[in-house]
Amino acid sequence: MAAAAYAHLLGLYLGDGCLSKHRKDVYALRIACDTAYPRLIDEAAAAIADVHPSRPVHRVRAVGCTSVLSYWKHWPCLFPQHGPGPKHRRSIELATWQREIVATYPEQLLRGLFNADGCRVANWATRTVGGALKRYEYPRYMFSNESTDIMRLCQWALDLAGVPWRMPRSNALSVARRDAVARLDEFIGPKS
C-alpha cells in the first residue's frame, strides 16, 4: 500500500467517504465528489487505485455529484473508523498504524480533508485609514466539519505541517496568515 496515497484517501474518507456492506461481506468504499471539480474526482480515483491497485475503481454520476467507489472485503480493515451512523455522532480515533502514516504524511491527510470539507476563498476586511474606509482582500482556507474528532485530527495534522490555524466557530477552522496560506498552497491549492 502506498502510504502517502493512503493518508490522502483517509482524509477524503473522513470528509466525504463511507463504507457500505454488500453481498458476501464485500464493502463499497464511496467518496462523494462535486462534479464541478473533475481534478478532485481524478485524484480520488487515483488515491483508491494507489491504495489497492488490483481492484477496479468506478465513477457513478448523479445530479451534481460523482461517487468514486471500489469494492473489496477488506476496506473496513483500512478504515476501522467505519461504523453505523454519521461520523459526527460517533468516536473517530486513528489506530496506531494510521497515526504513524499521518505523522509521516500530514500534508496528504490535509489535502484529502480540505478537498472534501474545505475551501480556499478570498476573504475581506475593512479598516479606516486616514479617515477613509478601505477594503482589503486576502486568501484564506476554511475547513468545516461537525465531528469534533475529525476537527481535532485536522488541527493535529496542521500542527505537524507547521501551519498556524484558529477556530472562529466550534465547527470551522481558519488558516488566514499569509505564510500559512502559502504553505497550504504548496500541497492543496484551489479546487478548480
Secondary structure, DSSP 4 states (H G I P E B T S, - for coil): --HHHHHHHHHHHHHHEEEEE-GGG-EEEEEEEETT-HHHHHHHHHHHHHHSTTS--EEEEETTEEEEEEEETTHHHH-TT--SS-GGGS-----HHHHHHHHH-HHHHHHHHHHHHEEEEEEEEEEEETTEEEEEEEEEEEEE-S-HHHHHHHHHHHHHTT---EEEETTEEEE-SHHHHHHHHHHT----
